[in-house]
Amino acid sequence: MKKRTFDRALQFLKQFSNNSVTTEDVAVAEKKSVNLKDRMKDFHLLLAIFKDAVSGKYKVSKATMATIGGAILYVVSPIDAIPDFLPLIGWTDDIAVVGFVVARLAKEIENYKLLMRK
């Protein structure tokens, strides 16, 4: 079940990665991030990278922007592998997607942290 849910969540992430993220989406994502529990800090970091890339403070590839944008839209969207309204398990897929994106972009995240400290 977990593997199938994770695979389905990644499939949705790929779909969401092809869409544009609005400032409204980012605001909604920030509000919903409390539901991400242990992954909330990671998600806020992804949001910071996304915002800094959009503003020009930090440069990232289009693929990185698409990946982060997809994660943001996935968290915001009511349509995902496990519906968010289900008690206790509804945010499991969102947490998995954020974890996957953070792991996939680990080197970029480290570069961002180093550059933004200066």
Backbone hydrogen bonds, N-H to C=O, Kabsch-Sander energy under -0.5 kcal/mol:
donor,donor_aa,acceptor,acceptor_aa,energy
5,T,1,M,-2.7
6,F,2,K,-2.7
7,D,3,K,-2.8
8,R,4,R,-2.3
9,A,5,T,-2.6
10,L,6,F,-2.4
11,Q,7,D,-1.9
12,F,8,R,-2.2
13,L,9,A,-2.5
14,K,10,L,-2.2
15,Q,11,Q,-1.7
16,F,12,F,-2.9
17,S,13,L,-2.0
18,N,15,Q,-1.3
19,N,16,F,-1.9
26,V,22,T,-1.8
27,A,23,T,-2.1
28,V,24,E,-2.5
29,A,25,D,-2.6
30,E,26,V,-2.4
31,K,27,A,-1.7
32,K,28,V,-2.5
33,S,29,A,-1.3
34,V,31,K,-0.8
35,N,32,K,-2.0
36,L,33,S,-2.0
37,K,34,V,-1.0
39,R,36,L,-2.6
40,M,37,K,-1.8
43,F,39,R,-2.5
44,H,40,M,-2.4
45,L,41,K,-2.0
46,L,42,D,-2.1
47,L,43,F,-2.5
48,A,44,H,-2.2
49,I,45,L,-2.5
50,F,46,L,-2.5
51,K,47,L,-2.8
52,D,48,A,-2.7
53,A,49,I,-2.3
54,V,50,F,-2.4
55,S,51,K,-2.3
56,G,52,D,-0.8
57,K,52,D,-1.5
58,Y,52,D,-1.7
65,M,61,S,-2.3
66,A,62,K,-2.6
67,T,63,A,-2.3
68,I,64,T,-2.8
69,G,65,M,-3.0
70,G,66,A,-2.5
71,A,67,T,-1.9
72,I,68,I,-2.5
73,L,69,G,-2.7
74,Y,70,G,-2.3
75,V,71,A,-2.3
76,V,72,I,-2.1
77,S,73,L,-2.6
80,D,78,P,-0.8
86,L,83,P,-1.6
89,I,87,P,-2.6
90,G,86,L,-1.7
92,T,89,I,-1.6
95,I,91,W,-2.5
96,A,92,T,-2.2
97,V,93,D,-2.5
98,V,94,D,-2.4
99,G,95,I,-2.4
100,F,96,A,-2.5
101,V,97,V,-2.7
102,V,98,V,-2.6
103,A,99,G,-2.3
104,R,100,F,-2.6
105,L,101,V,-2.3
106,A,103,A,-1.1
109,I,105,L,-2.7
110,E,106,A,-2.2
111,N,107,K,-2.4
112,Y,108,E,-2.4
113,K,109,I,-2.6
114,L,110,E,-2.4
115,L,111,N,-2.6
116,M,112,Y,-2.7
117,R,113,K,-1.0
118,K,114,L,-0.7
118,K,115,L,-0.7
